[in-house]
Amino acid sequence: MQYVCCYDIRDDRRRNKVARLLDDFGQRIQYSVFCLTLDGDRKTPLTERLRSLIDADRDSILLLPLCSRCAETIMTLGHERMPRKASAWIV
């Protein structure tokens, strides 16, 4: 399942830790927005690690599920950074 993850984290250090973690699970599409591919086995550990990194009183992280039908209708204006499915893989 694909997710759009966006965050508002005040502290630079915490924000950088969250961004590095999200880099391991997906692709940055804007400064504080990532596109993640998470199955059930990856979602729970990620959310637990994110909870441990943020200050719940000051920071927020939003995980929005993106169904395949919705993903096909995404429109980008300007420089496109949304990941697209590869038509071929070179191994």
Distance bins in CASP14 RR format, pairs under 12 A and 6 or more apart:
PFRMAT RR
TARGET T0000
AUTHOR 0000-0000-0000
RMODE 2
METHOD distances of the structure
MODEL  1
1 35 0 0 0 0 0 1 0 0 0 0 0
1 36 0 0 0 0 1 0 0 0 0 0 0
1 37 1 0 0 1 0 0 0 0 0 0 0
1 38 1 0 0 1 0 0 0 0 0 0 0
1 39 1 0 0 1 0 0 0 0 0 0 0
1 40 1 0 0 1 0 0 0 0 0 0 0
1 41 0 0 0 0 0 1 0 0 0 0 0
1 42 0 0 0 0 1 0 0 0 0 0 0
1 43 1 0 0 1 0 0 0 0 0 0 0
1 63 0 0 0 0 0 1 0 0 0 0 0
1 64 0 0 0 0 0 1 0 0 0 0 0
1 65 1 0 0 1 0 0 0 0 0 0 0
1 66 1 0 0 1 0 0 0 0 0 0 0
1 67 0 0 0 0 1 0 0 0 0 0 0
1 68 0 0 0 0 1 0 0 0 0 0 0
1 70 0 0 0 0 0 1 0 0 0 0 0
1 71 0 0 0 0 0 1 0 0 0 0 0
2 25 0 0 0 0 0 1 0 0 0 0 0
2 26 0 0 0 0 1 0 0 0 0 0 0
2 27 0 0 0 0 0 1 0 0 0 0 0
2 29 0 0 0 0 0 1 0 0 0 0 0
2 34 0 0 0 0 0 1 0 0 0 0 0
2 35 1 0 0 1 0 0 0 0 0 0 0
2 36 1 0 0 1 0 0 0 0 0 0 0
2 37 1 0 1 0 0 0 0 0 0 0 0
2 38 1 0 0 1 0 0 0 0 0 0 0
2 39 0 0 0 0 0 1 0 0 0 0 0
2 43 0 0 0 0 0 1 0 0 0 0 0
2 63 0 0 0 0 0 1 0 0 0 0 0
2 64 0 0 0 0 1 0 0 0 0 0 0
2 65 1 0 0 1 0 0 0 0 0 0 0
2 66 1 0 1 0 0 0 0 0 0 0 0
2 67 0 0 0 0 1 0 0 0 0 0 0
2 68 1 0 0 1 0 0 0 0 0 0 0
2 69 0 0 0 0 0 1 0 0 0 0 0
2 70 0 0 0 0 1 0 0 0 0 0 0
2 71 1 0 1 0 0 0 0 0 0 0 0
2 72 0 0 0 0 0 1 0 0 0 0 0
2 74 0 0 0 0 0 1 0 0 0 0 0
2 82 0 0 0 0 0 1 0 0 0 0 0
2 83 0 0 0 0 1 0 0 0 0 0 0
2 84 0 0 0 0 0 1 0 0 0 0 0
2 85 0 0 0 0 0 1 0 0 0 0 0
3 22 0 0 0 0 0 1 0 0 0 0 0
3 25 0 0 0 0 1 0 0 0 0 0 0
3 26 0 0 0 0 1 0 0 0 0 0 0
3 27 0 0 0 0 0 1 0 0 0 0 0
3 29 0 0 0 0 0 1 0 0 0 0 0
3 33 0 0 0 0 0 1 0 0 0 0 0
3 34 0 0 0 0 1 0 0 0 0 0 0
3 35 1 0 0 1 0 0 0 0 0 0 0
3 36 1 0 1 0 0 0 0 0 0 0 0
3 37 1 0 0 1 0 0 0 0 0 0 0
3 38 1 0 1 0 0 0 0 0 0 0 0
3 39 0 0 0 0 0 1 0 0 0 0 0
3 40 0 0 0 0 0 1 0 0 0 0 0
3 42 0 0 0 0 0 1 0 0 0 0 0
3 43 1 0 0 1 0 0 0 0 0 0 0
3 46 0 0 0 0 1 0 0 0 0 0 0
3 47 0 0 0 0 0 1 0 0 0 0 0
3 50 0 0 0 0 0 1 0 0 0 0 0
3 61 0 0 0 0 0 1 0 0 0 0 0
3 62 0 0 0 0 1 0 0 0 0 0 0
3 63 1 0 1 0 0 0 0 0 0 0 0
3 64 1 0 0 1 0 0 0 0 0 0 0
3 65 1 0 1 0 0 0 0 0 0 0 0
3 66 1 0 0 1 0 0 0 0 0 0 0
3 67 0 0 0 0 0 1 0 0 0 0 0
3 70 0 0 0 0 0 1 0 0 0 0 0
3 71 0 0 0 0 0 1 0 0 0 0 0
4 22 0 0 0 0 0 1 0 0 0 0 0
4 26 0 0 0 0 0 1 0 0 0 0 0
4 27 0 0 0 0 0 1 0 0 0 0 0
4 28 0 0 0 0 0 1 0 0 0 0 0
4 29 1 0 0 1 0 0 0 0 0 0 0
4 30 0 0 0 0 1 0 0 0 0 0 0
4 32 0 0 0 0 0 1 0 0 0 0 0
4 33 1 0 0 1 0 0 0 0 0 0 0
4 34 1 0 0 1 0 0 0 0 0 0 0
4 35 1 0 0 1 0 0 0 0 0 0 0
4 36 1 0 0 1 0 0 0 0 0 0 0
4 37 0 0 0 0 0 1 0 0 0 0 0
4 38 0 0 0 0 0 1 0 0 0 0 0
4 61 0 0 0 0 0 1 0 0 0 0 0
4 62 0 0 0 0 1 0 0 0 0 0 0
4 63 1 0 0 1 0 0 0 0 0 0 0
4 64 1 0 1 0 0 0 0 0 0 0 0
4 65 0 0 0 0 1 0 0 0 0 0 0
4 66 1 0 1 0 0 0 0 0 0 0 0
4 67 0 0 0 0 0 1 0 0 0 0 0
4 70 0 0 0 0 1 0 0 0 0 0 0
4 71 0 0 0 0 1 0 0 0 0 0 0
4 74 0 0 0 0 1 0 0 0 0 0 0
4 82 0 0 0 0 1 0 0 0 0 0 0
4 83 0 0 0 0 0 1 0 0 0 0 0
5 18 0 0 0 0 1 0 0 0 0 0 0
5 19 0 0 0 0 0 1 0 0 0 0 0
5 21 0 0 0 0 0 1 0 0 0 0 0
5 22 1 0 0 1 0 0 0 0 0 0 0
5 23 0 0 0 0 0 1 0 0 0 0 0
5 25 0 0 0 0 1 0 0 0 0 0 0
5 26 0 0 0 0 1 0 0 0 0 0 0
5 27 0 0 0 0 0 1 0 0 0 0 0
5 28 0 0 0 0 1 0 0 0 0 0 0
5 29 0 0 0 0 1 0 0 0 0 0 0
5 30 0 0 0 0 0 1 0 0 0 0 0
5 32 0 0 0 0 1 0 0 0 0 0 0
5 33 1 0 0 1 0 0 0 0 0 0 0
5 34 1 0 1 0 0 0 0 0 0 0 0
5 35 1 0 0 1 0 0 0 0 0 0 0
5 36 1 0 1 0 0 0 0 0 0 0 0
5 37 0 0 0 0 0 1 0 0 0 0 0
5 38 0 0 0 0 1 0 0 0 0 0 0
5 43 0 0 0 0 0 1 0 0 0 0 0
5 46 0 0 0 0 1 0 0 0 0 0 0
5 47 0 0 0 0 0 1 0 0 0 0 0
5 50 0 0 0 0 1 0 0 0 0 0 0
5 60 0 0 0 0 0 1 0 0 0 0 0
5 61 1 0 0 1 0 0 0 0 0 0 0
5 62 1 0 0 1 0 0 0 0 0 0 0
5 63 1 0 1 0 0 0 0 0 0 0 0
5 64 1 0 0 1 0 0 0 0 0 0 0
5 65 0 0 0 0 0 1 0 0 0 0 0
5 66 0 0 0 0 0 1 0 0 0 0 0
6 18 0 0 0 0 0 1 0 0 0 0 0
6 19 0 0 0 0 0 1 0 0 0 0 0
6 22 0 0 0 0 0 1 0 0 0 0 0
6 28 0 0 0 0 0 1 0 0 0 0 0
6 29 0 0 0 0 1 0 0 0 0 0 0
6 30 0 0 0 0 1 0 0 0 0 0 0
6 31 0 0 0 0 1 0 0 0 0 0 0
6 32 1 0 1 0 0 0 0 0 0 0 0
6 33 1 0 1 0 0 0 0 0 0 0 0
6 34 1 0 0 1 0 0 0 0 0 0 0
6 35 0 0 0 0 0 1 0 0 0 0 0
6 36 0 0 0 0 0 1 0 0 0 0 0
6 59 0 0 0 0 0 1 0 0 0 0 0
6 60 0 0 0 0 1 0 0 0 0 0 0
6 61 1 0 0 1 0 0 0 0 0 0 0
6 62 1 0 1 0 0 0 0 0 0 0 0
6 63 0 0 0 0 1 0 0 0 0 0 0
6 64 1 0 0 1 0 0 0 0 0 0 0
7 14 0 0 0 0 1 0 0 0 0 0 0
7 15 1 0 0 1 0 0 0 0 0 0 0
7 16 0 0 0 0 0 1 0 0 0 0 0
7 17 0 0 0 0 0 1 0 0 0 0 0
7 18 1 0 1 0 0 0 0 0 0 0 0
7 19 0 0 0 0 1 0 0 0 0 0 0
7 21 0 0 0 0 0 1 0 0 0 0 0
7 22 0 0 0 0 1 0 0 0 0 0 0
7 28 0 0 0 0 0 1 0 0 0 0 0
7 30 0 0 0 0 0 1 0 0 0 0 0
7 31 0 0 0 0 1 0 0 0 0 0 0
7 32 1 0 1 0 0 0 0 0 0 0 0
7 33 0 0 0 0 1 0 0 0 0 0 0
7 34 0 0 0 0 1 0 0 0 0 0 0
7 36 0 0 0 0 0 1 0 0 0 0 0
7 50 0 0 0 0 1 0 0 0 0 0 0
7 53 0 0 0 0 0 1 0 0 0 0 0
7 54 0 0 0 0 1 0 0 0 0 0 0
7 55 0 0 0 0 0 1 0 0 0 0 0
7 58 0 0 0 0 0 1 0 0 0 0 0
7 59 1 0 0 1 0 0 0 0 0 0 0
7 60 1 0 0 1 0 0 0 0 0 0 0
7 61 1 0 1 0 0 0 0 0 0 0 0
7 62 1 0 0 1 0 0 0 0 0 0 0
7 63 0 0 0 0 1 0 0 0 0 0 0
7 64 0 0 0 0 0 1 0 0 0 0 0
8 14 0 0 0 0 0 1 0 0 0 0 0
8 15 0 0 0 0 1 0 0 0 0 0 0
8 18 0 0 0 0 0 1 0 0 0 0 0
8 31 0 0 0 0 0 1 0 0 0 0 0
8 32 1 0 0 1 0 0 0 0 0 0 0
8 33 0 0 0 0 0 1 0 0 0 0 0
8 54 0 0 0 0 1 0 0 0 0 0 0
8 55 0 0 0 0 0 1 0 0 0 0 0
8 58 0 0 0 0 1 0 0 0 0 0 0
8 59 1 0 0 1 0 0 0 0 0 0 0
8 60 1 0 1 0 0 0 0 0 0 0 0
8 61 0 0 0 0 1 0 0 0 0 0 0
8 62 0 0 0 0 1 0 0 0 0 0 0
9 15 1 0 1 0 0 0 0 0 0 0 0
9 16 0 0 0 0 1 0 0 0 0 0 0
9 17 0 0 0 0 1 0 0 0 0 0 0
9 18 1 0 1 0 0 0 0 0 0 0 0
9 19 0 0 0 0 1 0 0 0 0 0 0
9 21 0 0 0 0 0 1 0 0 0 0 0
9 22 0 0 0 0 0 1 0 0 0 0 0
9 31 0 0 0 0 0 1 0 0 0 0 0
9 32 1 0 0 1 0 0 0 0 0 0 0
9 50 0 0 0 0 0 1 0 0 0 0 0
9 53 0 0 0 0 1 0 0 0 0 0 0
9 54 1 0 0 1 0 0 0 0 0 0 0
9 55 0 0 0 0 1 0 0 0 0 0 0
9 56 0 0 0 0 0 1 0 0 0 0 0
9 58 0 0 0 0 1 0 0 0 0 0 0
9 59 1 0 1 0 0 0 0 0 0 0 0
9 60 1 0 0 1 0 0 0 0 0 0 0
9 61 1 0 0 1 0 0 0 0 0 0 0
9 62 0 0 0 0 0 1 0 0 0 0 0
10 18 0 0 0 0 0 1 0 0 0 0 0
10 32 0 0 0 0 0 1 0 0 0 0 0
10 54 0 0 0 0 1 0 0 0 0 0 0
10 55 1 0 0 1 0 0 0 0 0 0 0
10 57 0 0 0 0 0 1 0 0 0 0 0
10 58 1 0 1 0 0 0 0 0 0 0 0
10 59 1 0 0 1 0 0 0 0 0 0 0
10 60 0 0 0 0 1 0 0 0 0 0 0
11 17 0 0 0 0 1 0 0 0 0 0 0
11 18 0 0 0 0 1 0 0 0 0 0 0
11 53 0 0 0 0 0 1 0 0 0 0 0
11 54 0 0 0 0 1 0 0 0 0 0 0
11 55 1 0 0 1 0 0 0 0 0 0 0
11 57 0 0 0 0 0 1 0 0 0 0 0
11 58 1 0 0 1 0 0 0 0 0 0 0
11 59 1 0 0 1 0 0 0 0 0 0 0
12 18 0 0 0 0 0 1 0 0 0 0 0
12 19 0 0 0 0 0 1 0 0 0 0 0
12 59 0 0 0 0 0 1 0 0 0 0 0
13 19 0 0 0 0 0 1 0 0 0 0 0
13 20 0 0 0 0 0 1 0 0 0 0 0
13 53 0 0 0 0 1 0 0 0 0 0 0
13 54 0 0 0 0 0 1 0 0 0 0 0
13 55 0 0 0 0 0 1 0 0 0 0 0
13 59 0 0 0 0 0 1 0 0 0 0 0
14 20 0 0 0 0 0 1 0 0 0 0 0
14 21 0 0 0 0 0 1 0 0 0 0 0
14 50 0 0 0 0 0 1 0 0 0 0 0
14 51 0 0 0 0 0 1 0 0 0 0 0
14 52 0 0 0 0 0 1 0 0 0 0 0
14 53 1 0 1 0 0 0 0 0 0 0 0
14 54 1 0 0 1 0 0 0 0 0 0 0
14 55 1 0 0 1 0 0 0 0 0 0 0
14 56 0 0 0 0 0 1 0 0 0 0 0
14 58 0 0 0 0 1 0 0 0 0 0 0
14 59 1 0 0 1 0 0 0 0 0 0 0
14 60 0 0 0 0 0 1 0 0 0 0 0
14 61 0 0 0 0 0 1 0 0 0 0 0
15 21 0 0 0 0 0 1 0 0 0 0 0
15 22 0 0 0 0 0 1 0 0 0 0 0
15 31 0 0 0 0 1 0 0 0 0 0 0
15 32 1 0 0 1 0 0 0 0 0 0 0
15 50 0 0 0 0 0 1 0 0 0 0 0
15 53 0 0 0 0 1 0 0 0 0 0 0
15 54 0 0 0 0 1 0 0 0 0 0 0
15 55 0 0 0 0 0 1 0 0 0 0 0
15 58 0 0 0 0 0 1 0 0 0 0 0
15 59 0 0 0 0 1 0 0 0 0 0 0
15 60 0 0 0 0 0 1 0 0 0 0 0
15 61 0 0 0 0 0 1 0 0 0 0 0
16 22 0 0 0 0 0 1 0 0 0 0 0
16 23 0 0 0 0 0 1 0 0 0 0 0
16 31 0 0 0 0 0 1 0 0 0 0 0
16 32 0 0 0 0 0 1 0 0 0 0 0
16 53 0 0 0 0 1 0 0 0 0 0 0
17 23 0 0 0 0 0 1 0 0 0 0 0
17 24 0 0 0 0 0 1 0 0 0 0 0
17 49 0 0 0 0 1 0 0 0 0 0 0
17 50 0 0 0 0 1 0 0 0 0 0 0
17 52 0 0 0 0 1 0 0 0 0 0 0
17 53 1 0 1 0 0 0 0 0 0 0 0
17 54 0 0 0 0 1 0 0 0 0 0 0
17 55 0 0 0 0 0 1 0 0 0 0 0
17 59 0 0 0 0 0 1 0 0 0 0 0
18 24 0 0 0 0 0 1 0 0 0 0 0
18 25 0 0 0 0 0 1 0 0 0 0 0
18 28 0 0 0 0 0 1 0 0 0 0 0
18 32 0 0 0 0 1 0 0 0 0 0 0
18 33 0 0 0 0 0 1 0 0 0 0 0
18 34 0 0 0 0 1 0 0 0 0 0 0
18 46 0 0 0 0 0 1 0 0 0 0 0
18 47 0 0 0 0 0 1 0 0 0 0 0
18 49 0 0 0 0 1 0 0 0 0 0 0
18 50 1 0 0 1 0 0 0 0 0 0 0
18 51 0 0 0 0 0 1 0 0 0 0 0
18 52 0 0 0 0 0 1 0 0 0 0 0
18 53 1 0 1 0 0 0 0 0 0 0 0
18 54 1 0 0 1 0 0 0 0 0 0 0
18 55 0 0 0 0 0 1 0 0 0 0 0
18 59 0 0 0 0 1 0 0 0 0 0 0
18 60 0 0 0 0 0 1 0 0 0 0 0
18 61 1 0 0 1 0 0 0 0 0 0 0
19 25 0 0 0 0 0 1 0 0 0 0 0
19 26 0 0 0 0 0 1 0 0 0 0 0
19 27 0 0 0 0 0 1 0 0 0 0 0
19 28 1 0 0 1 0 0 0 0 0 0 0
19 30 0 0 0 0 0 1 0 0 0 0 0
19 31 0 0 0 0 1 0 0 0 0 0 0
19 32 1 0 0 1 0 0 0 0 0 0 0
19 33 0 0 0 0 0 1 0 0 0 0 0
19 34 0 0 0 0 1 0 0 0 0 0 0
19 50 0 0 0 0 0 1 0 0 0 0 0
19 53 0 0 0 0 0 1 0 0 0 0 0
19 61 0 0 0 0 0 1 0 0 0 0 0
20 26 0 0 0 0 0 1 0 0 0 0 0
20 28 0 0 0 0 0 1 0 0 0 0 0
20 34 0 0 0 0 0 1 0 0 0 0 0
20 49 0 0 0 0 0 1 0 0 0 0 0
20 50 0 0 0 0 0 1 0 0 0 0 0
20 53 0 0 0 0 1 0 0 0 0 0 0
21 28 0 0 0 0 0 1 0 0 0 0 0
21 34 0 0 0 0 1 0 0 0 0 0 0
21 36 0 0 0 0 0 1 0 0 0 0 0
21 42 0 0 0 0 0 1 0 0 0 0 0
21 45 0 0 0 0 0 1 0 0 0 0 0
21 46 1 0 0 1 0 0 0 0 0 0 0
21 47 0 0 0 0 0 1 0 0 0 0 0
21 48 0 0 0 0 0 1 0 0 0 0 0
21 49 1 0 1 0 0 0 0 0 0 0 0
21 50 1 0 0 1 0 0 0 0 0 0 0
21 51 0 0 0 0 0 1 0 0 0 0 0
21 52 0 0 0 0 1 0 0 0 0 0 0
21 53 1 0 0 1 0 0 0 0 0 0 0
21 54 0 0 0 0 0 1 0 0 0 0 0
21 61 0 0 0 0 0 1 0 0 0 0 0
22 28 1 0 0 1 0 0 0 0 0 0 0
22 29 0 0 0 0 0 1 0 0 0 0 0
22 30 0 0 0 0 0 1 0 0 0 0 0
22 31 0 0 0 0 0 1 0 0 0 0 0
22 32 0 0 0 0 1 0 0 0 0 0 0
22 33 0 0 0 0 1 0 0 0 0 0 0
22 34 1 0 1 0 0 0 0 0 0 0 0
22 35 0 0 0 0 1 0 0 0 0 0 0
22 36 1 0 0 1 0 0 0 0 0 0 0
22 37 0 0 0 0 0 1 0 0 0 0 0
22 38 0 0 0 0 0 1 0 0 0 0 0
22 42 0 0 0 0 0 1 0 0 0 0 0
22 46 0 0 0 0 1 0 0 0 0 0 0
22 47 0 0 0 0 0 1 0 0 0 0 0
22 49 0 0 0 0 1 0 0 0 0 0 0
22 50 0 0 0 0 1 0 0 0 0 0 0
22 53 0 0 0 0 0 1 0 0 0 0 0
22 61 0 0 0 0 1 0 0 0 0 0 0
22 63 0 0 0 0 0 1 0 0 0 0 0
23 29 0 0 0 0 0 1 0 0 0 0 0
23 34 1 0 0 1 0 0 0 0 0 0 0
23 35 0 0 0 0 0 1 0 0 0 0 0
23 36 0 0 0 0 0 1 0 0 0 0 0
23 46 0 0 0 0 0 1 0 0 0 0 0
24 34 0 0 0 0 0 1 0 0 0 0 0
24 36 0 0 0 0 1 0 0 0 0 0 0
24 37 0 0 0 0 0 1 0 0 0 0 0
24 38 0 0 0 0 0 1 0 0 0 0 0
24 42 0 0 0 0 1 0 0 0 0 0 0
24 45 0 0 0 0 0 1 0 0 0 0 0
24 46 0 0 0 0 1 0 0 0 0 0 0
24 49 0 0 0 0 1 0 0 0 0 0 0
24 50 0 0 0 0 0 1 0 0 0 0 0
25 34 1 0 0 1 0 0 0 0 0 0 0
25 35 0 0 0 0 1 0 0 0 0 0 0
25 36 1 0 1 0 0 0 0 0 0 0 0
25 37 1 0 0 1 0 0 0 0 0 0 0
25 38 1 0 0 1 0 0 0 0 0 0 0
25 39 0 0 0 0 0 1 0 0 0 0 0
25 41 0 0 0 0 0 1 0 0 0 0 0
25 42 1 0 0 1 0 0 0 0 0 0 0
25 43 0 0 0 0 1 0 0 0 0 0 0
25 45 0 0 0 0 1 0 0 0 0 0 0
25 46 1 0 1 0 0 0 0 0 0 0 0
25 47 0 0 0 0 0 1 0 0 0 0 0
25 49 0 0 0 0 1 0 0 0 0 0 0
25 50 0 0 0 0 1 0 0 0 0 0 0
25 63 0 0 0 0 0 1 0 0 0 0 0
26 33 0 0 0 0 0 1 0 0 0 0 0
26 34 1 0 1 0 0 0 0 0 0 0 0
26 35 1 0 0 1 0 0 0 0 0 0 0
26 36 1 0 1 0 0 0 0 0 0 0 0
26 37 1 0 0 1 0 0 0 0 0 0 0
26 38 0 0 0 0 1 0 0 0 0 0 0
26 42 0 0 0 0 0 1 0 0 0 0 0
26 46 0 0 0 0 0 1 0 0 0 0 0
26 81 0 0 0 0 0 1 0 0 0 0 0
26 82 0 0 0 0 0 1 0 0 0 0 0
26 83 1 0 0 1 0 0 0 0 0 0 0
27 33 0 0 0 0 1 0 0 0 0 0 0
27 34 1 0 0 1 0 0 0 0 0 0 0
27 35 1 0 1 0 0 0 0 0 0 0 0
27 36 0 0 0 0 1 0 0 0 0 0 0
27 37 0 0 0 0 1 0 0 0 0 0 0
27 80 0 0 0 0 0 1 0 0 0 0 0
27 81 1 0 0 1 0 0 0 0 0 0 0
27 82 0 0 0 0 1 0 0 0 0 0 0
27 83 1 0 1 0 0 0 0 0 0 0 0
27 84 0 0 0 0 0 1 0 0 0 0 0
28 34 1 0 1 0 0 0 0 0 0 0 0
28 35 0 0 0 0 1 0 0 0 0 0 0
28 36 0 0 0 0 0 1 0 0 0 0 0
28 81 1 0 0 1 0 0 0 0 0 0 0
28 82 0 0 0 0 0 1 0 0 0 0 0
28 83 0 0 0 0 1 0 0 0 0 0 0
29 35 1 0 1 0 0 0 0 0 0 0 0
29 36 0 0 0 0 0 1 0 0 0 0 0
29 66 0 0 0 0 0 1 0 0 0 0 0
29 74 0 0 0 0 1 0 0 0 0 0 0
29 76 0 0 0 0 1 0 0 0 0 0 0
29 79 0 0 0 0 0 1 0 0 0 0 0
29 80 0 0 0 0 1 0 0 0 0 0 0
29 81 1 0 1 0 0 0 0 0 0 0 0
29 82 1 0 1 0 0 0 0 0 0 0 0
29 83 1 0 0 1 0 0 0 0 0 0 0
29 84 0 0 0 0 0 1 0 0 0 0 0
30 76 0 0 0 0 0 1 0 0 0 0 0
30 78 0 0 0 0 0 1 0 0 0 0 0
30 79 0 0 0 0 0 1 0 0 0 0 0
30 80 0 0 0 0 0 1 0 0 0 0 0
30 81 1 0 0 1 0 0 0 0 0 0 0
30 82 0 0 0 0 1 0 0 0 0 0 0
31 81 0 0 0 0 0 1 0 0 0 0 0
32 59 0 0 0 0 0 1 0 0 0 0 0
32 60 0 0 0 0 0 1 0 0 0 0 0
32 61 0 0 0 0 1 0 0 0 0 0 0
32 62 0 0 0 0 0 1 0 0 0 0 0
33 61 0 0 0 0 0 1 0 0 0 0 0
33 62 0 0 0 0 1 0 0 0 0 0 0
33 63 0 0 0 0 0 1 0 0 0 0 0
33 64 0 0 0 0 1 0 0 0 0 0 0
33 66 0 0 0 0 0 1 0 0 0 0 0
33 76 0 0 0 0 0 1 0 0 0 0 0
33 81 0 0 0 0 1 0 0 0 0 0 0
33 82 0 0 0 0 0 1 0 0 0 0 0
34 46 0 0 0 0 0 1 0 0 0 0 0
34 50 0 0 0 0 0 1 0 0 0 0 0
34 61 0 0 0 0 0 1 0 0 0 0 0
34 62 0 0 0 0 0 1 0 0 0 0 0
34 63 0 0 0 0 1 0 0 0 0 0 0
34 64 0 0 0 0 0 1 0 0 0 0 0
34 66 0 0 0 0 0 1 0 0 0 0 0
34 81 0 0 0 0 0 1 0 0 0 0 0
34 82 0 0 0 0 0 1 0 0 0 0 0
34 83 0 0 0 0 1 0 0 0 0 0 0
35 63 0 0 0 0 0 1 0 0 0 0 0
35 64 0 0 0 0 0 1 0 0 0 0 0
35 65 0 0 0 0 0 1 0 0 0 0 0
35 66 1 0 0 1 0 0 0 0 0 0 0
35 71 0 0 0 0 1 0 0 0 0 0 0
35 74 0 0 0 0 1 0 0 0 0 0 0
35 76 0 0 0 0 0 1 0 0 0 0 0
35 80 0 0 0 0 0 1 0 0 0 0 0
35 81 0 0 0 0 1 0 0 0 0 0 0
35 82 1 0 0 1 0 0 0 0 0 0 0
35 83 1 0 1 0 0 0 0 0 0 0 0
35 84 0 0 0 0 0 1 0 0 0 0 0
35 85 0 0 0 0 0 1 0 0 0 0 0
36 42 0 0 0 0 1 0 0 0 0 0 0
36 43 0 0 0 0 1 0 0 0 0 0 0
36 46 1 0 0 1 0 0 0 0 0 0 0
36 47 0 0 0 0 0 1 0 0 0 0 0
36 50 0 0 0 0 0 1 0 0 0 0 0
36 61 0 0 0 0 0 1 0 0 0 0 0
36 62 0 0 0 0 0 1 0 0 0 0 0
36 63 1 0 0 1 0 0 0 0 0 0 0
36 64 0 0 0 0 0 1 0 0 0 0 0
36 65 0 0 0 0 0 1 0 0 0 0 0
36 66 0 0 0 0 1 0 0 0 0 0 0
36 83 0 0 0 0 1 0 0 0 0 0 0
37 43 0 0 0 0 0 1 0 0 0 0 0
37 46 0 0 0 0 0 1 0 0 0 0 0
37 65 0 0 0 0 0 1 0 0 0 0 0
37 66 0 0 0 0 1 0 0 0 0 0 0
37 68 0 0 0 0 0 1 0 0 0 0 0
37 71 0 0 0 0 0 1 0 0 0 0 0
37 83 0 0 0 0 1 0 0 0 0 0 0
37 85 0 0 0 0 0 1 0 0 0 0 0
38 44 0 0 0 0 1 0 0 0 0 0 0
38 45 0 0 0 0 1 0 0 0 0 0 0
38 46 1 0 0 1 0 0 0 0 0 0 0
38 47 0 0 0 0 1 0 0 0 0 0 0
38 50 0 0 0 0 0 1 0 0 0 0 0
38 63 0 0 0 0 1 0 0 0 0 0 0
38 64 0 0 0 0 0 1 0 0 0 0 0
38 65 0 0 0 0 1 0 0 0 0 0 0
38 66 0 0 0 0 0 1 0 0 0 0 0
39 45 0 0 0 0 0 1 0 0 0 0 0
39 46 0 0 0 0 0 1 0 0 0 0 0
40 46 0 0 0 0 1 0 0 0 0 0 0
40 47 0 0 0 0 0 1 0 0 0 0 0
40 65 0 0 0 0 0 1 0 0 0 0 0
42 48 0 0 0 0 0 1 0 0 0 0 0
42 49 0 0 0 0 0 1 0 0 0 0 0
43 49 0 0 0 0 0 1 0 0 0 0 0
43 50 0 0 0 0 0 1 0 0 0 0 0
43 63 0 0 0 0 1 0 0 0 0 0 0
43 65 0 0 0 0 1 0 0 0 0 0 0
44 50 0 0 0 0 0 1 0 0 0 0 0
44 51 0 0 0 0 0 1 0 0 0 0 0
44 63 0 0 0 0 0 1 0 0 0 0 0
45 51 0 0 0 0 0 1 0 0 0 0 0
45 52 0 0 0 0 0 1 0 0 0 0 0
46 52 0 0 0 0 0 1 0 0 0 0 0
46 53 0 0 0 0 0 1 0 0 0 0 0
46 61 0 0 0 0 0 1 0 0 0 0 0
46 63 0 0 0 0 1 0 0 0 0 0 0
47 53 0 0 0 0 0 1 0 0 0 0 0
47 54 0 0 0 0 0 1 0 0 0 0 0
47 61 0 0 0 0 1 0 0 0 0 0 0
47 62 0 0 0 0 0 1 0 0 0 0 0
47 63 1 0 0 1 0 0 0 0 0 0 0
48 54 0 0 0 0 0 1 0 0 0 0 0
49 61 0 0 0 0 0 1 0 0 0 0 0
50 56 0 0 0 0 0 1 0 0 0 0 0
50 59 0 0 0 0 1 0 0 0 0 0 0
50 60 0 0 0 0 0 1 0 0 0 0 0
50 61 1 0 1 0 0 0 0 0 0 0 0
50 62 0 0 0 0 0 1 0 0 0 0 0
50 63 0 0 0 0 1 0 0 0 0 0 0
51 59 0 0 0 0 0 1 0 0 0 0 0
51 60 0 0 0 0 0 1 0 0 0 0 0
51 61 0 0 0 0 1 0 0 0 0 0 0
51 63 0 0 0 0 0 1 0 0 0 0 0
52 59 0 0 0 0 0 1 0 0 0 0 0
52 61 0 0 0 0 0 1 0 0 0 0 0
53 59 0 0 0 0 1 0 0 0 0 0 0
53 61 0 0 0 0 1 0 0 0 0 0 0
54 60 1 0 0 1 0 0 0 0 0 0 0
54 61 1 0 0 1 0 0 0 0 0 0 0
54 62 0 0 0 0 0 1 0 0 0 0 0
55 61 0 0 0 0 0 1 0 0 0 0 0
64 70 0 0 0 0 1 0 0 0 0 0 0
64 71 0 0 0 0 0 1 0 0 0 0 0
65 71 0 0 0 0 0 1 0 0 0 0 0
66 72 0 0 0 0 0 1 0 0 0 0 0
66 73 0 0 0 0 0 1 0 0 0 0 0
66 74 0 0 0 0 1 0 0 0 0 0 0
66 82 0 0 0 0 0 1 0 0 0 0 0
66 83 0 0 0 0 0 1 0 0 0 0 0
67 73 0 0 0 0 0 1 0 0 0 0 0
67 74 0 0 0 0 0 1 0 0 0 0 0
68 74 0 0 0 0 0 1 0 0 0 0 0
68 85 0 0 0 0 1 0 0 0 0 0 0
70 82 0 0 0 0 0 1 0 0 0 0 0
71 82 0 0 0 0 1 0 0 0 0 0 0
71 83 0 0 0 0 1 0 0 0 0 0 0
71 84 0 0 0 0 1 0 0 0 0 0 0
71 85 0 0 0 0 1 0 0 0 0 0 0
72 82 0 0 0 0 0 1 0 0 0 0 0
72 84 0 0 0 0 0 1 0 0 0 0 0
72 85 0 0 0 0 1 0 0 0 0 0 0
73 82 0 0 0 0 0 1 0 0 0 0 0
74 80 0 0 0 0 1 0 0 0 0 0 0
74 81 0 0 0 0 0 1 0 0 0 0 0
74 82 1 0 1 0 0 0 0 0 0 0 0
74 83 0 0 0 0 0 1 0 0 0 0 0
74 84 0 0 0 0 1 0 0 0 0 0 0
75 82 0 0 0 0 1 0 0 0 0 0 0
76 82 1 0 1 0 0 0 0 0 0 0 0
76 83 0 0 0 0 0 1 0 0 0 0 0
76 84 0 0 0 0 0 1 0 0 0 0 0
END
